[in-house]
């Protein structure tokens, strides 16, 4: 069985052999990996957690709105032996970005002598333009704004590298973008929208097609859960629906969600929490407690 680290090496090698064919004309080459590369990798979960900041435009599409906000980013240059070498732009998605993970991208970056940078997505972590998330403020949260954030960051960081290495303003390193799931979609769209700013992109499980009422996702959750866990989840749905009709405030309070006024939002919260355990490969965390509760004849929805 191939280990996770070994799989990352295989993934990196196969992907970049295709992506970087003819790499020497771009101005960089790779060194052969040695057997000790993975063993000598730092055991830390992150390559770095040192925060850096840049000023980002709030609205890229308004000619009159010049407001700015502080956007957090991280950089890792330990593998960037050649100043003309590649820059890997890791796209952070819809969550707080607390550092550069020491994962498959670190293995690939070490092999190809790449710098690794990652800006935090607007409105997440420490990169929120506003203290309060009103409906009016949230209008600036969109994938289109995020794509232009990436373009501005790419230009900003290229200029930073040029200054750091005492190069002319027109020099460009080879840039490659990486993303998974939502950030995978951003990676693909960035390559399409700004082909002059990147040499290639990796979009892993990129959600590039939005489907309204996509019930196939729920069907897959049911199949992954298995008959017993699926039956328990269906029973929970029935019980919650019933208690919402009787006393919606109390049942929401059980889950710390009594501030949610819309019943649909609350039901989505429960469904998404359940689906997440299957999506990220940890079904036992949900199914085992439910199976034990049913075996003991306990209620699957606690009530006062």
Helices and strands as residue ranges (DSSP letters): H 4-19, H 23-26, H 36-39, E 46-48, E 52-57, E 68-76, E 87-90, E 100-101, H 104-112, E 115-119, G 137-140, H 143-164, E 175-180, H 182-193, G 195-197, E 200-204, H 215-254, H 263-279, H 284-295
